[in-house]
Amino acid sequence: MRESTCVTINMGPQHPSTHGVLRLVVELDGEVVKAVKPVIGYLHTGMEKELENQRYIQGITVTDRMDYLSPLGNNLAYSLAVERLCGIAPPAKGQYLRVVLAELQRISSHLVWLGSHVMDIGATTVFLYCLREREAVLDLFEMCSGVRLMTSFIRPGGLKQDVPREFYDGFVQDGKKARGVREFIADFPRRVDDYEALLTENPIFRNRTQGVGVLTAQQAIDLCLTGGSLRGSGVPYDIRKVFPYSSYDEFDFEVPLGTAGDVYSRYQVRIAEMRQSARIIVQALAKIDALGDDAPVNSDDRNFVPPPKPELAWSMESLIHHFKIWTEGIKPPAGEAYVPIESPRGELGVYVVSDGSAKPLRAHVRPPAFVNLQALETMARGHMLADLVACLGSLDPVLGEIDR
């Protein structure tokens, strides 16, 4: 009888291929993975309790930091839940701008995922290309809010403010040109073509990803996966289609699906999702153009949304509303609301309970990365240790969301 050669090793929590402070306790027989146990909690910040101890508007800054690759998506989910409590919604232009920003954020997040994922497997050029395009997206966010990452730009009732004209068309200053969203989106599909030229038919990349980390459709459903990790197994579930929000039902786009349920299929799905995001943005910009520059972006309900700042100069009533909202906070009616959105990682749901005060009585987040991570052992068992890295990267985990 052969003596067992199994050994147990720690991968992480400080390890570049765990995509954050994740510890994996891996049981190996030689180089074959027999079992994997993810260990989380190294980054825990108690963000849900922070939400309960902040006024509703202040809570926006907390949501930015949960999934730090999708701050605007987090803003949107939380704002939609608060808006449902308050019974308000932004006007059409505010809805369309939210869609533009959310899809830009999806592109930005997928670019970080693609670059880091393929670098885990051994390719470095794509990482540099992806960061180049992500920088252009962050420049657009900076034009809107003055901040590149934690913008806190989407808020209950609409947006912090309307976006400047430069956001659409760019500008030239001191001889330097900044691209607007129209130019970026027009050029972006060509950039995705470059990524695919380097990877999609690359024999090394295909050998490292095809047939690795396979999840059948039933396994993916049983494990409660969402997002690209679920659609890579061929399950057509996308919150934007199933439970439309923020005017997504007005846009024509497809839900990309994989066929094999492996690491390669999840790659194909996210590549196609970036193309679909660009398609949605083009349609949203056309709708914004039809509304005109003077169309409002925020709800006009002064009980929950601050009045436009120009009004403060001549309207005492607006000044009073402004003062009360920023000193006392908004006070939604007592009740509860749960709103899911399609974040770059899957179903991000926010549950909020109001007792009629200026702070949530209860706040809870359903984070897709946390739920998706449980699939890792099923995916990696029986593969080589090097394949474990590919399996983990294909789930696109963000530890700030997992350890919220």
N, C-alpha and C positions, 0 to 999 in steps of 0.2 A: 504494500500500500504506500503510495507516494505521500510524503510529508507535505503539509500545506505550505505554500510559498506566499500566501497572502500577506500583504503589508498595508498599514493604514498611514496615509500621509495627509498633511494639511496643505491645501492650495489656498493661499490668501490668509488673512483678509487684506494684506497689502500686496496685491498682485495685479499687474497691468491687464491681464486677460479676464479678471473677474468683474471688470467694468464698474468698480466701486469697492467699498469695504465689505465684501462678501467673503465668507470663509466656507470652503468646501472640504468636508471630511471625506476623503476618497479611499475606498478599499480596493486594492489592486492585486491581481494575480499576474505577476510579471508586469506587463504594460497594459493588461486588459482590465477595464473597469468592472468590478463586481457590484459595487454599491456607491452611491453618492448621497451625502447628507448636507444640504445647504444650512449654514448657521448665520443668522442675521442678528441685528440689534446693535452693531458697532456704531451706527450713525444716528441712533434713535433720538428724536428731538421733540416728541410730544406735540406735533403740529395740530392735531385735532383738539387737544386741550388748549392750545394757543388760540385757536379759532373761537373757542367758547369763552375765552377771557379777553377778547378784543371786540370792539364794536364792529358791526357788519362791514362797513367800508374799510376799516383797518385790516380786516381779515384778508383782503385781497393781497396784501404784501406777504402774508403767510403762504398763500396758495402758490405764489411765484416759485417758492423754494422747495416745493415737494418734488416735482419732476422738473429738474433744472434744465432739461432739454426741451421742455414744452410749457414754459410759464404762461403764455397766452392761452393755451388750452386749459390749464388749471383755472386761470381767471374766468374763462368762459363757463366752465362747469359750475363753479361756485356762484357766479353772477346769475346764471339761469335758475339755480335753486332758490336764491334770494328773491329773484323776480317772480317766481311762482308763488312764493309766500306773500309778496306784496301785491300780486295781481297786476303787474305792469310789464311792458315790453318796449324795446326800442322801436323807432320808426324804421321804414324800409332801408334808408341809407345806412343807418347804424347796423342793421342786420347784415347787409351786404359787406360792409367793411369788416365786421366780425368774421365773416367767412373768408375774406381775403387774408386777414391776419392769421386765422387759424390754419389755413392751408399753407401759408408761408412758413408757419411754425412747424407744420408736419414735414415740409421739405427740409427745413433746417435740421430737425431731429433725425430724419432718415439719412441725411448726409453724414452726420456724426456716427450714426450706427454703421453705415456702409464702410466709411473710412476705417473705423476702429475694428470692425468685424474682419475685414479682409487683411488688415495688418496683423491681427491675431494669427491668421493662417499663413502669413509670410509675405504678403504683397504690401509695398509701401507707397508706390506712386499714386494709387487711387486715393489714399488718405490725404495727400497734398492737394489733389484736384478737388476733393469734397470740401476741404476747409476753405478753398478759394471761393466756391459758390456760397458756402455758409457765411463767410464774411460779407458778401454782398447782401444777404438777407438781413444780417445784423445791422448793416448800414441803413437798411430801410426801416427797421425798428427804431433806430436812433433818430431818424428823421421825424418819426411820429411822436416819440415820447422823450427824447433826449437821453434815453438809456438803451443799452444794447441787449442786455439779458433780462433782468428782473424789471420789466416795464410797468407792471400794474396798470396796464392801459385799458383793458376791458373791465368795466365796472357795472354794478347793478344799475339798470336803466339805460345802458348804452356804452359809451366810451369816455375816457378822460376828457377828450376834446376831438374835434374833427381833425383829420390828417391834413398836413399842408399840401399845397399844390405840387411842391417838389417831390412828394412821395410818389406821385403818378409819373411825372415827366423828368425827374432829376434836375440837376443844376450844375452850373460851372462857377467856381469861385477860386480866385487867385490862380487861375490857369489849370485848376484841377477839376475834373468832371466826376460827378457822382451820378450813378445810374438810378433811374426811377423804376418802379415796379413793372411798367410796361416793357421797358427794354430788357429787364432781367428775365421776365417770363418769355419774351420772344426768343431769347438766346438759350434758355435753360434746356429745352429738349435736345439741343445739339450737345450740351454737356453730358446729359444722360447717355446719349449715343457713345460718347467717349468712354464712359465707365463700362458700358456693355462691351465695347470693342476690346477692352482690356481683360474682361472677366468672363462673359457669358459663354464663349466657346473656348476659353483657356483650359487646356487639358489638365494642368496642375490644379486649378481651382475646382474643376469638375470632379476630379478624383478625390479632393479633400471634402467635398460637400454632397455629392450624389450618393444616395443610399445610406447616408449618415444621419442619425437622430430621427429616424422615421416615426411619425405618429399617424395612425389611421384617423379617419374622420371621427369614428366612434370614440377612440382614445382621447382625441382632442376635446370632444364634447364632454366626456366623462371627467376630464381634468379641468373643466370650466375655462379653457383657454379662450381668449378673444383677440381681436386685432389680426395682424399679419401672421401671428403664430397659429391661429385657428384657420384663417383663410388659406394658408399654405397647405393644409390638409384637405382643401376642397369644400369647406363649409361656407356658404355665402351669407355670412352674418356681419353686417356693418350698421352701426347705430344710425349713421347718416341716412340710410335707406329704410331701416326697420322702424326707427322712432325718430323721424326727422326733427331737427331743431334749427333755429336761426336761419330759416328760409332755405335749408338744403333741399327741400322738396321742389324748389324752383329750378334746380340745376340738372343738367344732363351729364351724367358721368357713370362709369362702369365700376364694378367691384371686382378687382383682379383676384383670381383663384389659382392655387397650385394644384398639382395632380398627384405628386408622389409623397407629399407630407414630410419631406426631408429638409435638410439645411439648404439645399439648392432651391427647392420650391419656395421656401420662405424668402430667400434672396430675390427670386423672380417676382414675387408678389410685391415686395417693397419697392423694387425698381419701377414696376408698373404703377404703383400708387403715387410715386412722385410725378409721373406723367399725368395721371388723372388730376392731381392737385393743381398742376399748371393749367389744365383744361378748365377746372372750376374757376380759377382766378380770372381767366380771360372772360368768362361769362359774367362773373360778378362785376368786373370793371365796366363792362358794357351796360349793366343795369345801373351802376352808379352814375355813369355819364348821362344816361337818360333822365336821371332825377335832377341833375344840375348841382352847381357848387353851393347853392344856398339851402339845399334840403337839410333838415335837422338830423342829427345823429343820436340824440338823447330823448328819452321820454320827457313829456312836459308835466308830469305829476310832481308838483313841488313838495309833496309830503315825503318823497323818497329820493328825488334827484335834485342836486343843486341847480339853481337857475344859471343861465349863461352869464359870464362875468360882466359883459358890457351893460347888462341890465342893472347892475349894482350901483352904477353911477347916477341913475335917475329914478329907480323904483325902490321905495322904502320897503314894500312888501317883499320884493326879491331879496333885499339885504337881510330882512328878518329870517326868511327861509334859509338863506345861505348860512347865517350865523347859527341857527338852531341845528341844522344838519351836521355842521362841522364841530359843534361843541357837544351836542347831546346824542347825535347819531340818529339813524333812521330806526323806526319801531314797527316792524311788520306785524300784522295781526297774528294772534295765537294760531298755531297750526304746524303742519309738517310738510316737507317736500323732498322728493328724491328725483334727481335729474341725471341721466347718463349722457355722455357724449362719446364720440369716437376719437380718442386721443391717438397719438402716433403708436402707442403700445397696445391699444385695445379699449375696452369699455371702462371709462373713468366715470364713476358715479359719485355724486355728492348728496348726502342726506343731511338736512338741517331741520331742527325743531325750534319753533319760536314760542315764547311765553308772553309775547307782547312787549318785551323790553328791548333795549338797544343792543343786547348781546345774544347770540344763540344760546338756547338752553342746552342743546346737544348738537354736535357736528361730527359727522363720520364720513370717511372717504373709502370708496371701493376702488383700490388701485390695481390696474391691470398687471403691472410688472410683478407685484406681490403674488397674485394668483397664478400667473403664468410660470413663475419660478418652480412651482411644485412639479412641473412636467420634466424637470431636468433628469431625475434619476431614471425615469422610464425611457427617455431619449438616449441616455449615455450608456446604460447597462449593456455590456458585451462589446463595446467599442474600445479602441485604444485611448490612452490618456490624452494624446494629442487631439483626438476627435472630441473629447470632452470640452475642449476650448471652443471648437466650432459649434457644438450643440448649445453651449451657454450663450455665445455671441448671437446665435440665430434667434434667441428669445428677446434680444434687445432690452436687457434689464437696466433700470436706473435705480440705484440704491436709495436716493433721496425719497423716492416714492415708496419703496419697500419698507424703509425704516422711518416712515413719517412720524 
